[in-house]
Amino acid sequence: MSRRLLVALILVALLGVLIWSSGSELAKLDYAKLPGRATWQLPDRVIASLGLKPGDRVADIGAGDGYFLFPLAEAVGPAGRVYAVEVDEHLVRDLEKQAQLKDLPNVEVIHGELDDPRLPDEGVDLVFLCNTYHHIEGRVEYFANLRVDLSPGGRIAIIDMRDDLAGIARLFAHRDHWTPRKTLHDEMNLAGYHHLRSFEYLPVQIFETFSPQN
C-alpha cells in the first residue's frame, strides 16, 4: 500500500469518526481509560485543592478503579480514613484487593446501595465524587440524605464532565455523561447545600465544592 493511499484511508477514517460522534456508538468510549489521564485529570492539583489534613475522614463515592482513592489515603495519612464506596460487586472486590496489596489499613471499602452510600453518621469530613454525579438517580434526595453523614464543617467536592465540550474533546465523553454547572448548583441548593467554590483549571470537567446550609 502506498503512503498516499494510507494517508487517505486514515483521513477517511477520522472523518468517519467525526460524523459518527453524533450517533450513539461514541457514547461507549470510556474517556477515563484513555492513556495520559493525568494530563487532563490533574490529580495532584485536585488533591491539593481539597485541602485535606492528616486525620481527615473522606468518602470517595463511586471510587471505581481507585484512581483517586489511594492519593486520598496518602493525603489523610495513617490517622485518617478513606471510605471507598462502590455499588458494583466486582469493583468492590477489586478495591479490597488493591487496598490489601498496597497495605492501606486506613482504607475501608463499602458496598453501597444506589440510594445510600452507607456511610457512618457524622463520620465524614469530605465527600468526594469524580465522574459519578451524573450516574446518581434522585440526586436531590440522595444528597439531602447525605447531610447526616457529614461532620460539623463537612464538605462535598464534585467533579463531573462539562456540558459545553466542543470539537474533538466531545468524542471522549459518554453521551449524557456530563452535568451542566447550573443544574449541579440548583440540585445541590435544593438538597440543602450552599456553594463554596469553583475550581476552573480542569480542561474538560467542572469542579465544585459545597457545604450544608445552616
N, C-alpha and C positions, 0 to 999 in steps of 0.2 A: 504494500500500500504506500503510495507516495505521501510525502509530508503535506502537500497541499490538500489532498483528499482527507487526510487525517484531521487537519485543522478545520476543514469544512464540516466534517462529521461532529467534531467537538462543539462548533458553533451552533449547529442544528440542535444538538442535544441540550445545550444551555438554553436556547430559545424555547425548546420544548418544556424545560423545567419552569421557565418564567410563565409560560402560558398555563401550565399545569397547576401553578400556585393558586389559581382561582378555583380549582376543584377541591375535592375532599382528600385526595391522597397525601398531599403535603402536610395535612394535619397530623399524619402519623409520624413525622420526623421528630425525633427526640433531641431537641437542641441541648439538653443538659448532658448528653453523652458525647457531644461533639468534642474533638480534640481541642486543647487550648482553652478550656472553660475558664481557667483562672484569668485569662486576658480580658474577659468581659464580666466575669462574676466578681473579680477583685476581692477575694475572700479575706485577705489580711486587712484591707481597709475597712471592710464591713465589720469584722470583729472589733477593730479599734473604735469604730463609730458607736458600737453598742455600749462602750464604757463599762465593761464588766469588771468586777473586783474579785479578788480571791475570797472564796466562801459564798459567792452568789449561787443561787439556785435558778437554773434555766430549763425551760421546756422547749425542745425542738420538735414542733408539731409537723408531721409529715417529713420525718428525718430521712426517708428514702434510703440511699446507699451510704449515708453517713458523711456526706460531703462537708457539711458544717458541724456535724456532731463532735468530731474529735478536736477541731480547733476550739470549739466552745468548751470542751472538757479541759483543755490546756489553759484556757483563759481564766476559768474559775478555780483551778488548782485542786489539790487533794482535799481541801476542806469544803469545796463546793460540791454541787450536784447538778448533773445534766440528765433530764428525763427525755429519752428518745421515744417519741410517740409515733406509732405506725398502726394502720388498720389492716395491712396485708400481712398474713401469717408468714409468708416466705421472707418478706423483708424483716419482720421481727426476728426470725431465727438467724438471719444473716447478720443483723446488727448485734445480736447477742454474741455470736461467734467472733465478730470483729472486736468487740469490747473485751472479750476474754483474751484474744490473741495479743491485743495491744496493752493488756494488763491495766485496764482503766476501771478501778473499783468505784470511781465517782460517777460512772455512767449506769443508769438504770433504764432498761428498755421496757416500754409499756405497750401492750397490745390494746390500743384504744378502740373505741366504737366510733361509728360515723358521726354520731351526735354527741359524743362525750369522750374527751381525751383521757379521762380517768386520772386526773392529777390530784395531788393532796390539797385539801382546803387550806388557803392562805400559805401554801408551801412553795410558791414560785415568785421569784423576783423579776424575771423576764420571760415572756412567751415569745418565741421566735418562729416565724414561718417564712420559708423561701419557696416560691413557686407552688404553694399549697392553697392559698386563699381561694383561688377560683374553683378548686375542687370541692369546697365545703358547701353543702346544701343547707338552706335555712340559716344563713350566716348571722343575721341579726340575733336570732335566738341563741345560736351557738356561742357567740361572743358575749352575749348578756349573761349566760350561764357561767362563762369562764371567769367572770369577775370574782366569784367566790374563791377561785384558786390562786388569785394574786395576793401577795403580801402587801401590807401598807406601803405605798410608794411604788408598787409594782408597775411594770410597763409591758406593752406589746409592740413588737417590731415586725413589720410585714414587708416582704419583698415579693413583687409579682411582676410578670411581664407587662410592659407598657402596651396600651391600646393604640398608640399612634406611631408604631413602627412603620418604616417606609422602605421601599426598594428591596434589596437582597436580604435585609435583616428580617423582613416579614416571612421569608421562606423557612426560618428556623424556629418559628413559634407555632405551636399547635393551634388549629382553628378554635376560637373561643377560649383559649387558654391564656387569657390576659384580663386585666381589670382596669377600667378607666379610673383615674385618680379620684374624680368626683364621686363615682359610685362607692369606692372604698371609704372615702370620708363620710359620705351620707350614711352608709350602713353602720360604720363604727359609732357615729353620733347617735343613731337610733338604738344601738346596743348599750349606750351609756358611757361613751368614752369621749374625751376631747383630744384634739390633735396636738402633739408636742412639736414635731419637727419633720421636715422633708430633707432627705439627702439626695442631691441631684447628680452625683458623679457616676452612677451606673449607666452605661450606654444604652442598654435595652430593657431596663427594669425601673420600676418605681420603688422607693424605699421610704416607708413612712413609719413613724412611731406615735403611740397613743398611750394615754393613761386614763384610769377610770374617773368619771366626773364625781364630784363630791355629793 
